Each structure stands twice: as C-alpha cells, then as structure tokens.
C-alpha cells in the first residue's frame, strides 16, 4: 500500500519496467504542474491511481500558478454555426519586431445561428449557444475549458423577457465561478435591466437565483465585459448617461462608476485588465488612442495615457486587450492570412507583431472566410473541474 503522502509511479522502457513506490505527492505535483493541460485531462481518464491527486486543490492551484507565469493567446472564433478554440504561445521577447508561433487547436462546439458574446476568465470561457427548440431559438449559456476540452451546458434562464445580457465572473477568495444574467425591457423608449439572476453551484447542483439591483441601468450588447480581481465591469447606460457598471462576484452587489471629464465612452474599444487595474481603451478615427486607467476604485480616480500607432487604423481593430507586461494588444476585424496579433509598448512607443500559423490547416474556414465572431485575448491554462 502507498503511504498517505506518496503515490506509485511506473516507468516503462523497451527492456525493463521500473516501479517506484515512494515518490512524495509534492514532487509529483511539482512535475505534473508543468505538463500541458490537455495531457493532464488524459492522465485523469487513464491513470486511476493518480486521478484523486490530480483533482486536489493543491495540484490545480500549483498548475494555475505556473500557467499564469506563461500566458498564451486564446483565439475564439465562430464560423458556419460552430465555435472554434485555438491557443498559441505569447512571445515575451519585447525587442523582436516579428515573431512566428504555431497555433494549437483545442476544441469546437455547436453555436446555433448568429454571433454572440464570448467571455473568458481564469482559463474558462462562457458563451451563448442558440439551439432551435420547438421551432424557436433559445439562448443557453455554455461554459467550457479550451485547454482540457471540458464543457458544461448550463440550465436555461427562466425569465419573462428573452432579451438577455450575460456576464462571466470569478471570485478568487471563494474560488467560485458565477454567471450573471439580466433581462432587458424597453418601455416607452426607456430601456432598463429588469430581472437579475446569478448561477452558482451549491451542493453539487447548478441553479439560478434572483438578486436585487438598486440601479436601473442596462448593459450595452455590443461590448463585452471583463472580470478583474473578482469584479465584473461592463459599459452600461443609466438615465441616458453612458458609464461603467460593476458587479462584485463575491458580495453580488452592483455599482455605477463615472468616467472622468474629458473622456468619451462612445469611443471605447474595450475594457481591459491593465496591470491588475480596470482600463478603458478609447480609440478615435485614425491611429490615435487613449488609455484611461482606474487607479483608485473608491475615489474614482483615473489617469490618462495617450498612444499612437501610425500604421494602424483603429476603425479596423476587433479585439483589444492588455498583457501582463503592460502592452496593448489587438487584432484586425478581417481574417487575413498570414494572421497577426499586434502589441504596442507604451514605454518605447513601438509596435511588434506575432504571426500565428496553422489555423487554416486545422480549421476549415471556407473560401470566403466569413467569421461571425472573432475574439482574441490573453489566456492561462486551468485544470480545475467545474
């Protein structure tokens, strides 16, 4: 019998079979934390004696810590009614003007008709499937882990109105994912969120429950939100005023945040995580843009940073995000081969490109390359089980 802190490791070669009985679990965790997430998923299925160890919080936390130090690029796109997920290495050599990396294809899911939002946090992605049920298209949230191939269809939202807004968040204290859903009503040209519900996992069961929001606002459909340190931020309107709303995943409380004078939410390209702080990326026509960083949440204190990228027309930019090193990254809205991701360094005021190869080889995009939805962002692998 193995001891409580040890596991059995069997090494097989062409000539011999060696069985080592007393390898400390801490060492196994240290070694396997550096293995790709897809291989961990395979080990859980094949190696029964290690399955319990690979499901412990000690292992999943160790894996996430190492993965966070080596972020990747997640490409999520929808074409021909299917979601496709690819990742690629994120080069850390900031002085190279052009890097070439190879994409890894992970999984695909059915996506129904029409483009939908796709939100990623802590290695998991939440998207909206639109299956046709009894002649009517329904909106059903799906959470997936591109690295391991795991996906989970969530219970249908029971609401009086079918016009829904969905956001995905993670509470780092309780280590709990939550999905926020709001129905939107339009009464006498006054648009507001009506019903507010969150989906959580209690006692092994997924269920929706209603919560209270004291602010009559509604989130804009065209712009995705972002989760930073347990807070979901999204662009919303309140009494015809455009502002930023936040939802605390842990306390489940809403808050409205005003932008500073001189900023214009109309031109916001995205809300991003800039070195652990909320940042609104504002781009105007041409190659000029601004970053508005929320330095103090309670006092609503913002700082402004300007940037210019002479060879970029930001009207053609699709996805925008920020890296851990403080670079601003984006891709163009049109799919082109070769496919490039652009990184702007605020300190050196220079742009570098990363060419991602292999996507056309792994995914049949079709001759016209019509993509209904394209999202590219920074990504860390996570082997936590939902």
Buried (B, 14 or more C-beta within 10 A) or exposed (E): EEEEEBBBBEEEEEEEEEEEEEBEBEEBBEEBBEBBBBEBBBBBEEBEEBEEBBEEEEBBEBBBEBBBEEBBBBBBBBBEEBBBBBBBBBBEEBEEEEBEBEBBBBBBBEBBEEEBBBBBBBBBBBBBBBBEEEEEBBBBBBBBBBBBBBBBBBEEBEBEEEBBBBBBBBBEEEEBBBBBBBBBBEEEEEBBBBBBBBBBEEEEEBEBEEEEBEBEBBBBEEBBBBBBBBBBBBBBBBEEEBBBBBBBBBEBBBBBBEBEEEBEBEBBBBBBBBEEBBBBBBBEEEBBBBBBBBEEBEEEEBEEBEBEBEEBEBEEBBBBBBBBBBBBBBBBEEBEEEBBBBBBBBEEEBBBBBBBBBBBEBBEBEEEEEBBBBBBBBBBBBBBEE
